[in-house]
Amino acid sequence: MTVAHILHRVADYDAWRKVYDSVGDMQKDGGVTRESVHRMIDDPNNVLVIHHFDSLETARAFLGRSDLRDAMHRSGVQGEPRIELFE
């Protein structure tokens, strides 16, 4: 099992969340087996997304998808996300 931690700043959490919630099928098709979203206590536009995958290869393939990058852009992600993979 591989776990991805994706930390990024968003312009507006509510706008970001609408896009995030709309891409559930993309996550499922991309191999996400479990997901959760967390907001920093003192900075609610600083978001941590945790995705679980069956394998490292599946995680890397999902994180490299162009439609995922497009969704992140549409949702108001600012700058490059910090992505860490764990097994």
C-alpha positions as CSV (number, residue, x, y, z in Angstrom):
1,M,0.0,0.0,0.0
2,T,1.2,3.5,-0.8
3,V,-0.1,6.7,0.9
4,A,0.2,10.1,-0.7
5,H,0.3,13.3,1.3
6,I,-0.5,16.3,-0.9
7,L,-0.1,19.7,0.9
8,H,-1.1,22.8,-0.9
9,R,-2.4,26.3,-0.4
10,V,-5.7,27.2,-2.1
11,A,-7.1,30.6,-2.9
12,D,-10.5,29.8,-1.4
13,Y,-11.2,26.5,0.4
14,D,-14.9,26.4,-0.4
15,A,-14.3,26.9,-4.2
16,W,-11.4,24.3,-4.0
17,R,-13.7,21.8,-2.2
18,K,-16.4,22.0,-4.9
19,V,-13.9,21.0,-7.6
20,Y,-12.3,18.3,-5.3
21,D,-15.7,16.8,-4.7
22,S,-16.5,16.8,-8.4
23,V,-13.5,14.6,-9.3
24,G,-14.4,11.5,-7.3
25,D,-14.7,9.4,-10.4
26,M,-11.3,10.5,-11.5
27,Q,-9.9,9.4,-8.1
28,K,-11.6,6.0,-8.3
29,D,-10.5,5.5,-11.9
30,G,-7.0,6.5,-10.9
31,G,-6.8,3.9,-8.1
32,V,-7.5,6.0,-5.0
33,T,-8.8,3.4,-2.5
34,R,-9.3,5.9,0.4
35,E,-9.1,9.6,0.8
36,S,-9.3,12.3,3.4
37,V,-9.0,16.1,3.4
38,H,-7.7,18.2,6.3
39,R,-7.3,22.0,6.9
40,M,-4.6,23.6,8.9
41,I,-6.0,24.9,12.1
42,D,-4.5,28.4,11.9
43,D,-4.6,28.7,8.1
44,P,-7.8,27.1,6.7
45,N,-6.6,27.7,3.1
46,N,-3.7,25.4,3.7
47,V,-5.0,21.9,2.8
48,L,-3.6,18.4,3.3
49,V,-5.1,15.7,1.1
50,I,-4.3,12.0,1.9
51,H,-4.9,9.4,-0.8
52,H,-4.3,5.6,-0.4
53,F,-3.3,3.4,-3.3
54,D,-2.6,-0.3,-3.8
55,S,0.8,0.4,-5.2
56,L,3.5,3.0,-5.7
57,E,3.1,2.7,-9.5
58,T,-0.6,3.4,-9.3
59,A,0.1,6.5,-7.0
60,R,2.7,7.9,-9.4
61,A,0.5,7.4,-12.4
62,F,-2.5,9.1,-10.7
63,L,-0.4,12.0,-9.5
64,G,1.0,12.5,-13.0
65,R,-2.3,12.8,-14.7
66,S,-2.9,15.9,-16.8
67,D,-6.6,16.0,-15.9
68,L,-5.6,16.0,-12.2
69,R,-3.3,19.0,-12.8
70,D,-6.1,20.7,-14.7
71,A,-8.5,20.2,-11.8
72,M,-6.0,21.5,-9.4
73,H,-5.6,24.6,-11.5
74,R,-9.3,25.1,-11.8
75,S,-9.8,24.7,-8.1
76,G,-7.4,27.6,-7.2
77,V,-4.3,25.7,-6.0
78,Q,-1.6,28.2,-5.5
79,G,2.0,27.3,-6.5
80,E,3.3,23.7,-6.7
81,P,1.8,21.2,-4.2
82,R,4.2,19.4,-1.8
83,I,3.7,15.7,-2.5
84,E,5.2,12.9,-0.3
85,L,4.7,9.2,-0.9
86,F,4.9,6.6,1.9
87,E,4.7,2.8,2.0
